[in-house]
Amino acid sequence: MATLLVSRTTHAAALYLVITIVMTWPIAAGLARDLPGDLGDPAFVSGVLAWGSDHWLALFSGHLGAASQFWDAPIFFPERIATAYSEHFAVHSLLTLPVYVVTRSPVLCYNLWFLATFCLSALGMYLLVRDLTGRPGAAFVAGLAFGFAPYRIATLAHLQVLSTLWMPLVLLGIRRYLATRNSDALVAAGAALWAQNLSSGYYMIFFGPFAAFYALVEMATRGLLRDLRAWRDLAITAIVALAATLPFAAPYLTRGGASQRTLTEVQAFSADLLGWLTASSFLNVWGGLQTFFKFEGSLFPGVAVVVAALAGLWMSWRTLRSRDAALQGLRVAGIFGTLTLIVSFWLSLGPEIQLATHTLHFPALYRYAWEYLPGFDAARVPARFAMLTVLALSVLAGCGLMVFDRHRRRWMLVVCALVILAEGSAFPLPVNGTWSSAPGDFRPPESRLHVLSDAPMIYRSLAQLDPRAVIVHFPFGLPEREIQYGYYASLTHRRILNGYSGAFPVTYRMWVPPLRNAVADPGAATALLESERVTHAVVHSAAWYDNSGLRLVESLEGSGWRRIGSYDGDYLLAK
């Protein structure tokens, strides 16, 4: 039996991988060259992965100080713990470290993780639903529903939001432990919870309570609520996972008030009710479903999974009064899936429930969570609870599809699988998109990120500077360029005033006006550079459509800066 399960799992994994390659095409064709979507957040995260990989290498080489230096990303000088202005992606950089050691390609590491979030999320859901229902065919389709949900395309640029592969494994580990009392299963659940916490700060806050609820449902349906040993083991696992998470959460706590979000800001990133009827414009089938536009508000789950989940609701709730041990998993799926579906949907709506921006007089569950639960006041995007809704829909869909997992009806599973994939398809995905936030004045940056050995000469030159150098890049304050400056700073390990992240320090926001306007008012810019002990300036003159970059170089030279290098329109100056 065990051999058969392993064989089925291997086949499922291989098929999920093939589907992932097709559904995310052409990423597999340019693993070390192309980034999905645009060179916005994916490029930023690629830099974070490089920074993390270098520090894991240093740590494993015996340099213990690398653990603390990891948090001092080279952006936003002189700010400390700049890494904590966004996700740290520590577990991502750890698990792709062998690839990085061989290739030194952050883009390759990013893309491997990007593909893994689809494939392994599907596989994890398959394993969970197969254990709950005993039906591998229905479980396979449930895996498709979770791994290739339309919401994943809506959040294409956010690797941390896509990183849900650990969630089903946490629930499966809890289930296997309570069924067999095998401590290895509980250790696996704790490790998966730790990995999920480190994969996404949002899921560290959002998923934990649902995992605890799942354990409670499993215990209740098994009659274990008075089992002190089970309570003890689960509590110890949770405490150990929390203790292992704290070193990666502490820097965010150190930032204190800088990590807190206002209710106004949170509401701006909450789901509008119409957002659940709005799909990503990239989707092949539902791309025209643009009922209401709001940032991170395209949450449409698809039709097939909702219909299958409704069937699963009906089937699972019919078993509640049954004492048949064979139906225990179905009861767990029904209770957990139903309440998770309701609560996660409700929480996604944020501190005020709105319909087309009009506030409805209905209690907002998120407001209570924001006020009373730790961590919720640091989460900016309640709409990301949608992934927990997808989780619940997928579990329930697996229950609903059980009726087709019989010899003469399995063709219906194939139909359901094809419909689910069609609804979640967006291939060919856009890649390497660039833009200009001031199109009349500036060109878009290069539509490619390089490894350091193949990078533009200016960045290879910066890598040769004294490690104590402090650099400023011009033009300053353009997000599309700040991201690339930060990416190469992570490769060169040279500190820059520039930067981009999930949040911005006060000092950086103060510098943007004078440094963005350096061409028109070079005096104010140079005075600021002197006050911040900047040692080198880089002017990317080709970024301007006119000769403004050259005028800035001349202005800096007139203020005492020395030109020490010129590389294809990039000028390096030293003070």
N, C-alpha and C positions, 0 to 999 in steps of 0.2 A: 504493500500500500504506500509506504513511504517513497519507494522508488518511483511509483506512478505519479505521486504528487510532485516530486522533484522534476520528473520529465515534463509534466504539464506546466510547471512554473517556468522551466527553461524555454519551452515553446512559446508560452505567453510573453516572456521577456523579449525573445527574438522578434516576435510579431509586433510588439509595442515599439521596438527600436526601428523596425522598418517603417511603421506608420509615422513615427516621430520624424524620420528623415524626410518623408513625403510631405507631411503637414507643415514642416518648417523650411521647406526648400526655398531658397538655395543656400541656406546656411551650411549644410554639410559639404557643399561644393567649394566653399571658401572659408574653411574653419579657422585658418590663421590670418585671414585677410578681411573678411566682412563681418560687420556687427549688425544684428537685427534692428530694424527700425532706423534710427538715426544715430549720429555721433553725439548724442546728449548724455542721458544717464548711462547707457551702456559703455560709453567711452570713459565716463567718470568712474564707474565700477571697475573697469579694466585696470585703471590706475590704482585703485584701492587693492585689487587682487595682487598687483605687482608689489606694492608696498608691504602687504601682509606676507607674501611669499618670501621676500627678502628677509623679513624679520623672523619668520619661522626658521629659515636656514641659519640665521645668526644664532638663534636660541639653541638649535640642535647642535651647533658647532661649539657650544659652551659659553657663548656671550649672554649671560643672564640678564644684562641690562637691556637687551633687545625687547624684553617683555614690556617694559615701561616706555621705551622709545617708540614702540609701535603706535602709541596713541598720539605721538607728536608728528603727524603728517606734515609734509614740508610746505603746506599751503597756509595762507592767511598769516604769514609772519607779522608780528611776533607772538601771535596767539599760541597758547599751549593747548594740549589735548585736542588738536584740530580734527583728528580722526573721528572724535565723538560728535562732530556736527552732522554726521550721517551714520548709516549702517557701517559696521566694521568688516563684515564678510570674512571673519576670521576662520570659520569652519570651511568656507569655500576655498580660501587660499591654502588651508592645511591639506585638504583632500586632493587638490590638484597640484600639490607641491612637486611630485615626481615629474609631471609634465613640464612644469615651469623650469625645473633644474635642467632638463634636457634641451628645451626649446627657447627659454627666456621670452616666451610670447604670452603676454597677458590676454591678447585677443583670443588665442587658442584656448586658454584656460576659461575665459568667459563663455565661449561658445560651447565647450564641453559641458559646462554647468547649465547653460541655457537648454541644451538638448536633454540633459539628465532630468531637469525639472518636469518635462513632459513625460518622458519614458518611465522614470522611476515613480512618479506620482501615480501613474496608471497602474504600474505593477503593485505598488503598495495597496491600492484600493482593491485590486484583484485578490490579493492574499487575504485581506480583511473580509471582504464579502464572501469569498469562498468558504472561509471558516465560519461565518455567520449562517450561511444558507446551505452549504454543502453542494452548491451548484456551480461548477467551474464555468459553464457557458454564460450564465447570467452574471457571474462575477467578472468575466472578461469584458462584457459590455459596460458594467459599472465602472471598470477601470478606464475605459474610453471616455465615459461621461466625466470623470474627475480629471483625467490627464489632458483632455482636449476640449475642455469647456469653452464656450465663447468668451467668458470673462477673462480667460488667459490672454486672448488676443487684445482685449481692451487694456490690459496692463503689461503689454509686451516689453516695455522699456524698463520694467522694475523687477530685476532678478530676485530681490528679496520677497516680493509678493508671489512670484512664480514658485518659490522654493517651498513647496508643500509636501515634498516626498516623504518627510518623516512623520507626518500626522497619522496616516493609517497604520504605520508601524508601531507607534505608541499605543494605539488602541488595540492592535493585534497582540502586542506583548502583554498588556494587561489581561486580555481575554485568555491567552494561553496559560498565563500563570494561575489565574483563578480556576481554570479547568484542570490543570495538571499539578499545580504547586511546584512546578519546575522553576527553580530560582533563576536559571539562565534566561528564561523568558522575561522575567521581571527586570533583570539587568539590561536586557536588550531594550525593554520599554524605557528604562531610565536613560540609557545612552541616546535613544532616539529623541526623547524629550529634550535632553541637553543640546543635541544637534539642531533640533527645531528652534530652540530658544536662540541659538547663536546664528541661525540662518536668517532670522527676521526679527527685529525688535517688535514689530507689530504682533507677530504670532506669539512671541514670548509673553505678551500681555493678553492677547485675545484667546489663544488656544488653550492655555493652562486650565482655566475654569471648566472648559468643555471636556478636557481629558479627565478631570476629577469627577465630573458628572457621569461620564461613561463608566468609570470604575464603580461608582455608586449603583448605576443601573445593573451592571453585571453582578454585583454582590446581591442586590435585591432579588433579581430573577433566579439566582442560584440558592437563595436562602442563607446567605453568608453574612448578613448584617450584624450578627452577634459573634462572628468569628474574629476573636482578638488577634490571632496570628495574622490573618489577612490584613486587618487594619494596620498592624504594626509594620508589616513588610511594605505595604503601599506607602505608608507615611515615611518610612526610612528612605525609600526610593525617591519620593518627592523631595525630601530634605537634601539628599545627596545631589540630585539634579539641580536644585536651587543653589546649593553651595558651589557647585562647579560652574554655574552661570554667573554668579556674583562678580568674579574678577572682570568679566566682560561687560557687566552692567554698571559697575562702580564709577567708571569715568563719566558716564552720563549723569549719574547722581551728583558727581562733583561739580558739574556745570550748574546744578541747582536751578534757579529761576530761568536760566537760559533754555532749559529743556521743557518748561511748562508752556502749554498752549492756552490761548484765551478761547472762551466759548464762541466768540465771533469767528475766529480763525477755524475752529473745529467745524462750525456750521457750514463754512464755505466749502469744506471737503467732505460733507455728509451726503448721503444718497437722497435724492429727491424721489418721491414715489414713481414719477414718470421715468426716472433713470432705469428702473427695472423693466421698462418697455423700450429702452434705447440700447442699440448695439454698436459695437465698434465699426467704424466706416471701412475698416480693412476686411471685414468678413465677406466671403463670397456670396453667401445666401442672404444674410440679414444686414448687410452693410447699409442698405437704404432705410433701415428702421431707426430714424433719427427723431424720435418723439420729443426729446428734450435734451439740450446740451448743457453739461456741467462738467467741470474738470474732475476726472476720475469717476464720472457718473454714468458710464455705459455698462450696465449690469445685467442686461438681458441674458437669462440662463439657457435659452433654447426651448423648443416646444417638446421634443421627444423625451428629454429627461424629466420634464415636469409631468407629462402624461404617465411615464413609467413610475415616477415617484408617487403619484396619486394612487396608482394600482398597488404599489408597495405599502402605502398607508393602509389601504383597505385590507390587504392580506395579513399584514403583521398585527393589526389591531384585532383581527378576528381570533388570534391565537392567545390573547391575554388571559382568558379564563381557562385555557388548556394547561394541564400539568404534564403534558408529553415532553420528556426531556429532549426529544429530537427537534422540538420547535423553540427551544430556549433562545437560540441565536436570532430567530425571527422576532421574538418578543423584544430582545435587546435592541435590534435594529429599529423596530417600530417606535419604542419609547425614546431612545436616544435620537433617532433621526427626526422624529416629529418635533420634539422640544428644541433641538438644536436648530432646526429649520426656522421655527417661529422666533426664537430668541435672537439668532444671528441676523435675521432679516430686520427685526425690530431695532437692534443695536446699530445696524448699518445706516439707519435714518438719522442718527445723530441727536443732538440736544434739542432740536425742534423738528417735528415731523412736518414736512412740506410737500405740497402738490403744486408743481409749476411755480415754485418760490413762495406760494401762499401758505402761511402757517396754519395747520389744522389743530384744533383744540382736542388733542389726544395725548395721553401721558407719553413722555419720551424716556424710554428706559436708559438710554445712553447718558442722560443728564445725571441720573442717580449713580451710574458707574463712574462718571467723571468726578463726582463729588466725594464718593466714599471708597472706591477701590484704588489701590496703589497702582501707579503707572498709567492710568487712563488719562490723566491730565497732561501727559507727555505725548500722547498719540494724536496726530494731526488729522488722520484720514479714517473716520469711522466707516466710510464706504468699503474699506478693505475687509470688513466682516463678510462681504459677499463671498469670499473664498470659503468661509465656514458654511455658508448657505449651500454652496456647490458641494461641499463635503457631505452634508446631510442629504441633499437631493440624490447624490450618487449612491449612498448607502441604501436609501429607500428604493431607488430605481432597480438596484440589484435584487431586492425582494420582489418587486413587481414583475420582473422579467423571469422569475422562477417558473411561471406557468408555461413558458416557451422552451424551457431547458429539458425537453423530452425529445425522443428520437424523431417523431413525426412533425414536431413543431420548431425544431432548431433553425429552420430557414427563416423563421420570424426574428430570431436573434440576429441573424445576418442582416436582415432589413433594418432592424433597430440600430445596429452598429453603424451601418452605412449612413443612416439619417443623422445620427449623432455626429459622425465625422464631417458630414456635409455642413451641418449647422456650425461647427467649430472651425471650418477650414478658412484659411486666408492666404494660401499659397498662390503665387510666389510672394513671399514676404518682402517688403521693402528693405533695403540694406544701405548702410553708410550714408544716410541722409544728412545733408548739411544745410545751413540756412544763415541768414544775416539778420540780426536784430535791428540793424540800421541799414537797410538795403540801399538807400540812396548814397551812403557814404563809404560803406565797407563791403568788401567781397566776402563770400563765405570762406571758411577755412578749408584746408585740404581734406578731401573726403576719404582719408585713409589714416590709420594709426600704424606706426612702425615699431619694431623692436629697436632697442637702442643702437645696435650695430648697424642698422639700416636707416636710422632716423635722419631728418635734415641735419646738415652739418652744424647748424647753430646749437642744437641740443647736444651733439657729441662734444662740442667745444665747452659747453657749460659743465659737462661731466668732468672736465679736466681742471676746473677751477678749485680753489681752496674750499674744503668742505664748510668753512665758516662763512662763505660768501652769501650775501643776501641780494636777491635779484628781483627786478621788476620788469614785466613785459608790457609793451605798448603795441596795439591799443589795449587800454585797460577797461575792465568792467563790462565787456561784451560776453555774455554767458557762453556762446558757442566757441569763443576763443579761450576763455578762462578754463573751460573743461580740458582743452588740449594742453594748455600750459601746465595744469595740475597733473595730467597724465604723464607728461615727460618729466616733471619734477619728481614724481614717484620713481621713475627709472634712474634719474641722475642723482637723487638724494640731495638736491640743492634747494635751499629754502627760497620761497618766492612770496612777494606781497600779494600776488594774485591768488585766486582760488574760486572754487565752486563746490557747493555741498547742499545737503538738505536744509541747512540753516546757515546764516551768515553772522559773523561777529559784528559787534557795534563798530569796531575800528574799521573794518573793511567797508561797511556802509558809509562811514564818514569819508573814506578815501575816494570813493567812486566819483563824486562830482569833480574835485580838482584834477584827479589823474585822468579821468575820461576826457577832460577839457584841456589836456596838457598842450595841445597844439596852439590853441587860442590864448592860453595863459600859462606859458612855461614857467614863469616866476613862482606861482603858487605851487606848481607840481614839484619843482626842484627844491623848494623850501621844505616840502613835506618829505621828500626822499632823504634829505639831509637829517631831518629830525628822527627818522626811523632807521638811520644807519644803513641805508641801502648802499651796497658796494658796486653793483653792476646793473646796467640797464640794457634791455634788448628791444630794439625797434623793428617790428616786422613791417617794413615800408610797403610791401606788396598788399597788405591788408586794406590800404586806402585806394580808392579809385584815382585820386589825384596825387600830387606830390607832398601831401601833408606829412607823411612819414619822414621824408627827407628834411623838411623844415624843422621837424621835431629833433632830428639828429643834430642839425646845425644849432638849434637853441640850446640843447644840452651841452654841446661843445663850447658854446659861448658862456656857459655857466660853470666851466671848469671840468667837465667830463672829457675823458680821452677815448677816442675811437681805437679799439684794439683788435677789431675783427670785422670782416664784411663777407657774408655768405649768401649769395643769390638773393639779395634784397633784404637780408636780415643783418642788422648792424648791432654789434656788441660794444658797449661803452663801459668804462671803469671810472670810478671816482678817485 
